[in-house]
Amino acid sequence: MASPIHQRLREDVLASVFAPDEPLTEAKLTERYGASRTPVREALQRLEQDGLVERRGKAVVVRTHSAEEIIDIYESRIILEQAAAAKAAVKATALDRQLLTGLLTQMQQLDPSDGRALAETNRAFHAQLWHATHSPSLIGLLERLDQQVRRYTLTTLTYPGRWPVVLADYAELLAAIGDGDSGRAGEIAARHMSDALNIRLKMYAEDPRTL
């Protein structure tokens, strides 16, 4: 179970309170959170396991954004999202499908220029898809990767032309899950995440600071 210090530090890292490459010293964090060194040290170890920070010699720093990091994270997620969609097509209950459909309906009513709302509902849709696998190990792996993606300041969902494609992908995915077609569901999920990777790399090429 996550400690209060771990939760607060994790949220600050995800919210870009700390800059990439910024050292996270125990002295600085104990003062910031009013905690002793032991829970701070344990929180840093947890964040390192989650891939949000990394050790460089004796220092712990917020991971730097790079094209290599983006490719690594997204390629892993493509594989896992494909597996999750395929499993959901077999394991999803009627309630799972109902919840996914409800989220898609909600997404279809959003303002495409509201990046925060798009990101939040998109994350909720993916989380519900993962839970429809009824596979704790797969869910855990995807949640860890999602934390790393959340470090990026801008969402790919507001990239020109992206949102209508996302909605079409999800409608097609839900149809495949409803038909119990695991192969088709997996293919759609993999294509969807591959497109997201390509857009993320375009965004990085245009301006690395936007990530």
DRENDO-1510 file (C-alpha; in Angstrom, 1 decimal, always signed):
<recs>
REC; n; res; u; v; w
REC; 1; MET; +0.0; +0.0; +0.0 .
REC; 2; ALA; +1.3; +3.4; -0.9 .
REC; 3; SER; +2.4; +5.7; +1.9 .
REC; 4; PRO; +1.1; +9.3; +2.1 .
REC; 5; ILE; +4.6; +10.6; +1.2 .
REC; 6; HIS; +4.8; +8.3; -1.8 .
REC; 7; GLN; +1.4; +9.4; -3.0 .
REC; 8; ARG; +2.3; +13.1; -2.7 .
REC; 9; LEU; +5.7; +12.8; -4.3 .
REC; 10; ARG; +4.2; +10.7; -7.1 .
REC; 11; GLU; +1.5; +13.2; -7.9 .
REC; 12; ASP; +4.1; +16.1; -7.8 .
REC; 13; VAL; +6.3; +14.2; -10.3 .
REC; 14; LEU; +3.4; +13.5; -12.6 .
REC; 15; ALA; +2.3; +17.1; -12.4 .
REC; 16; SER; +5.8; +18.2; -13.4 .
REC; 17; VAL; +6.4; +20.1; -10.1 .
REC; 18; PHE; +10.0; +18.8; -10.5 .
REC; 19; ALA; +11.9; +19.4; -13.7 .
REC; 20; PRO; +13.4; +16.6; -15.7 .
REC; 21; ASP; +16.9; +15.9; -14.4 .
REC; 22; GLU; +16.2; +17.7; -11.1 .
REC; 23; PRO; +17.9; +16.0; -8.2 .
REC; 24; LEU; +15.5; +14.7; -5.5 .
REC; 25; THR; +17.6; +14.8; -2.4 .
REC; 26; GLU; +16.3; +13.4; +0.8 .
REC; 27; ALA; +17.0; +16.7; +2.6 .
REC; 28; LYS; +14.9; +18.7; +0.1 .
REC; 29; LEU; +12.0; +16.2; +0.2 .
REC; 30; THR; +12.0; +15.9; +4.0 .
REC; 31; GLU; +11.7; +19.6; +4.3 .
REC; 32; ARG; +9.0; +19.9; +1.5 .
REC; 33; TYR; +6.8; +17.1; +2.9 .
REC; 34; GLY; +7.6; +17.5; +6.6 .
REC; 35; ALA; +8.6; +13.8; +6.8 .
REC; 36; SER; +11.5; +11.8; +8.1 .
REC; 37; ARG; +14.2; +10.4; +5.8 .
REC; 38; THR; +13.0; +6.8; +6.0 .
REC; 39; PRO; +9.5; +7.3; +4.3 .
REC; 40; VAL; +11.1; +9.6; +1.8 .
REC; 41; ARG; +13.8; +7.1; +1.0 .
REC; 42; GLU; +11.1; +4.4; +0.6 .
REC; 43; ALA; +9.0; +6.7; -1.6 .
REC; 44; LEU; +11.9; +7.3; -3.9 .
REC; 45; GLN; +12.5; +3.6; -4.2 .
REC; 46; ARG; +8.9; +3.0; -5.2 .
REC; 47; LEU; +9.1; +5.8; -7.8 .
REC; 48; GLU; +12.3; +4.3; -9.2 .
REC; 49; GLN; +10.5; +0.9; -9.6 .
REC; 50; ASP; +7.6; +2.7; -11.4 .
REC; 51; GLY; +10.1; +4.3; -13.8 .
REC; 52; LEU; +9.3; +7.9; -12.8 .
REC; 53; VAL; +12.8; +8.6; -11.4 .
REC; 54; GLU; +16.2; +7.1; -11.9 .
REC; 55; ARG; +19.5; +6.8; -10.1 .
REC; 56; ARG; +22.6; +8.5; -11.5 .
REC; 57; GLY; +25.5; +7.6; -9.2 .
REC; 58; LYS; +24.4; +8.5; -5.7 .
REC; 59; ALA; +21.7; +11.0; -7.0 .
REC; 60; VAL; +18.0; +10.3; -7.7 .
REC; 61; VAL; +16.6; +12.5; -10.5 .
REC; 62; VAL; +13.3; +12.9; -12.4 .
REC; 63; ARG; +13.6; +10.9; -15.6 .
REC; 64; THR; +14.4; +13.0; -18.7 .
REC; 65; HIS; +12.1; +13.0; -21.7 .
REC; 66; SER; +13.7; +11.6; -24.8 .
REC; 67; ALA; +12.7; +10.1; -28.1 .
REC; 68; GLU; +14.2; +6.8; -26.9 .
REC; 69; GLU; +12.1; +6.9; -23.8 .
REC; 70; ILE; +8.9; +7.6; -25.7 .
REC; 71; ILE; +9.5; +4.7; -28.1 .
REC; 72; ASP; +10.4; +2.3; -25.2 .
REC; 73; ILE; +7.2; +3.2; -23.2 .
REC; 74; TYR; +4.9; +3.1; -26.2 .
REC; 75; GLU; +6.2; +0.0; -27.8 .
REC; 76; SER; +5.7; -1.9; -24.5 .
REC; 77; ARG; +2.3; -0.4; -24.1 .
REC; 78; ILE; +1.3; -1.4; -27.7 .
REC; 79; ILE; +2.0; -5.1; -26.8 .
REC; 80; LEU; +0.2; -4.9; -23.5 .
REC; 81; GLU; -2.8; -3.0; -24.8 .
REC; 82; GLN; -3.1; -5.5; -27.6 .
REC; 83; ALA; -3.1; -8.3; -25.1 .
REC; 84; ALA; -5.6; -6.5; -22.9 .
REC; 85; ALA; -8.1; -5.9; -25.7 .
REC; 86; ALA; -7.8; -9.5; -26.8 .
REC; 87; LYS; -8.4; -10.8; -23.3 .
REC; 88; ALA; -11.3; -8.3; -22.7 .
REC; 89; ALA; -13.0; -9.7; -25.8 .
REC; 90; VAL; -13.1; -13.1; -24.1 .
REC; 91; LYS; -13.4; -12.1; -20.4 .
REC; 92; ALA; -15.6; -8.9; -20.4 .
REC; 93; THR; -18.9; -9.2; -18.6 .
REC; 94; ALA; -22.1; -7.5; -19.6 .
REC; 95; LEU; -21.4; -4.8; -17.0 .
REC; 96; ASP; -17.9; -4.3; -18.4 .
REC; 97; ARG; -19.3; -3.7; -21.8 .
REC; 98; GLN; -22.0; -1.4; -20.5 .
REC; 99; LEU; -19.4; +0.7; -18.6 .
REC; 100; LEU; -17.2; +1.0; -21.7 .
REC; 101; THR; -20.1; +2.0; -23.8 .
REC; 102; GLY; -21.1; +4.7; -21.3 .
REC; 103; LEU; -17.6; +6.1; -21.3 .
REC; 104; LEU; -17.5; +6.2; -25.1 .
REC; 105; THR; -20.8; +8.1; -25.1 .
REC; 106; GLN; -19.4; +10.5; -22.6 .
REC; 107; MET; -16.3; +11.0; -24.8 .
REC; 108; GLN; -18.4; +11.7; -27.8 .
REC; 109; GLN; -20.0; +14.6; -26.1 .
REC; 110; LEU; -16.8; +16.4; -25.0 .
REC; 111; ASP; -15.4; +19.6; -26.4 .
REC; 112; PRO; -12.4; +18.4; -28.6 .
REC; 113; SER; -10.4; +21.5; -27.5 .
REC; 114; ASP; -10.6; +20.6; -23.8 .
REC; 115; GLY; -7.4; +18.6; -23.5 .
REC; 116; ARG; -7.8; +18.0; -19.8 .
REC; 117; ALA; -11.3; +16.5; -20.2 .
REC; 118; LEU; -10.2; +14.4; -23.2 .
REC; 119; ALA; -7.2; +13.0; -21.3 .
REC; 120; GLU; -9.2; +12.2; -18.1 .
REC; 121; THR; -12.0; +10.4; -19.9 .
REC; 122; ASN; -9.5; +8.6; -22.2 .
REC; 123; ARG; -7.6; +7.4; -19.2 .
REC; 124; ALA; -10.9; +6.2; -17.6 .
REC; 125; PHE; -11.8; +4.3; -20.8 .
REC; 126; HIS; -8.4; +2.5; -20.9 .
REC; 127; ALA; -8.6; +1.7; -17.2 .
REC; 128; GLN; -12.0; +0.2; -17.7 .
REC; 129; LEU; -10.8; -1.8; -20.7 .
REC; 130; TRP; -7.9; -3.2; -18.5 .
REC; 131; HIS; -10.3; -4.2; -15.7 .
REC; 132; ALA; -12.4; -5.9; -18.3 .
REC; 133; THR; -9.6; -8.4; -18.7 .
REC; 134; HIS; -10.0; -9.5; -15.0 .
REC; 135; SER; -6.2; -10.0; -15.0 .
REC; 136; PRO; -4.6; -8.3; -12.0 .
REC; 137; SER; -1.1; -8.9; -13.4 .
REC; 138; LEU; -1.9; -7.3; -16.8 .
REC; 139; ILE; -3.7; -4.4; -15.1 .
REC; 140; GLY; -0.7; -3.8; -12.8 .
REC; 141; LEU; +1.7; -3.6; -15.8 .
REC; 142; LEU; -0.5; -1.2; -17.7 .
REC; 143; GLU; -1.0; +1.0; -14.7 .
REC; 144; ARG; +2.7; +1.4; -14.3 .
REC; 145; LEU; +3.2; +2.3; -17.9 .
REC; 146; ASP; +0.4; +4.8; -17.8 .
REC; 147; GLN; +2.1; +6.6; -14.9 .
REC; 148; GLN; +5.1; +7.2; -17.2 .
REC; 149; VAL; +2.9; +8.5; -20.0 .
REC; 150; ARG; +1.2; +10.9; -17.5 .
REC; 151; ARG; +4.5; +12.7; -17.1 .
REC; 152; TYR; +4.1; +14.2; -20.5 .
REC; 153; THR; +2.5; +17.7; -20.2 .
REC; 154; LEU; +0.5; +17.7; -23.4 .
REC; 155; THR; -1.9; +15.0; -24.6 .
REC; 156; THR; -1.8; +13.6; -28.1 .
REC; 157; LEU; -5.6; +13.7; -28.1 .
REC; 158; THR; -5.7; +17.4; -29.1 .
REC; 159; TYR; -3.3; +16.9; -32.0 .
REC; 160; PRO; -5.0; +18.0; -35.3 .
REC; 161; GLY; -7.4; +15.3; -36.5 .
REC; 162; ARG; -6.6; +12.9; -33.7 .
REC; 163; TRP; -9.8; +13.0; -31.6 .
REC; 164; PRO; -12.3; +11.8; -34.3 .
REC; 165; VAL; -9.9; +8.9; -35.1 .
REC; 166; VAL; -9.8; +8.0; -31.4 .
REC; 167; LEU; -13.6; +7.9; -31.1 .
REC; 168; ALA; -13.8; +5.7; -34.3 .
REC; 169; ASP; -11.2; +3.4; -32.9 .
REC; 170; TYR; -13.0; +2.9; -29.6 .
REC; 171; ALA; -16.4; +2.3; -31.4 .
REC; 172; GLU; -14.7; -0.3; -33.6 .
REC; 173; LEU; -13.0; -1.9; -30.5 .
REC; 174; LEU; -16.2; -2.1; -28.5 .
REC; 175; ALA; -17.9; -3.8; -31.5 .
REC; 176; ALA; -15.1; -6.4; -31.7 .
REC; 177; ILE; -15.3; -7.0; -27.9 .
REC; 178; GLY; -19.1; -7.4; -28.2 .
REC; 179; ASP; -18.6; -10.0; -30.9 .
REC; 180; GLY; -16.0; -11.8; -28.8 .
REC; 181; ASP; -13.5; -11.3; -31.6 .
REC; 182; SER; -10.2; -11.3; -29.6 .
REC; 183; GLY; -8.0; -11.2; -32.7 .
REC; 184; ARG; -9.7; -8.2; -34.1 .
REC; 185; ALA; -9.9; -6.4; -30.8 .
REC; 186; GLY; -6.2; -6.8; -30.3 .
REC; 187; GLU; -5.4; -5.5; -33.8 .
REC; 188; ILE; -7.5; -2.4; -33.2 .
REC; 189; ALA; -5.8; -1.7; -29.9 .
REC; 190; ALA; -2.3; -2.1; -31.3 .
REC; 191; ARG; -3.1; +0.2; -34.3 .
REC; 192; HIS; -4.6; +2.8; -31.9 .
REC; 193; MET; -1.4; +2.8; -29.7 .
REC; 194; SER; +0.9; +2.8; -32.7 .
REC; 195; ASP; -0.8; +5.9; -34.0 .
REC; 196; ALA; -0.4; +7.5; -30.6 .
REC; 197; LEU; +3.3; +6.7; -30.6 .
REC; 198; ASN; +3.7; +8.3; -34.1 .
REC; 199; ILE; +1.9; +11.5; -32.9 .
REC; 200; ARG; +3.9; +11.7; -29.7 .
REC; 201; LEU; +7.1; +11.5; -31.7 .
REC; 202; LYS; +5.9; +14.2; -34.0 .
REC; 203; MET; +5.1; +16.4; -31.0 .
REC; 204; TYR; +8.6; +15.8; -29.6 .
REC; 205; ALA; +10.2; +16.6; -33.0 .
REC; 206; GLU; +8.2; +19.9; -33.2 .
REC; 207; ASP; +9.2; +21.0; -29.7 .
REC; 208; PRO; +10.8; +18.7; -27.1 .
REC; 209; ARG; +9.8; +21.2; -24.4 .
REC; 210; THR; +6.1; +20.5; -24.9 .
REC; 211; LEU; +6.5; +17.1; -23.3 .
</recs>
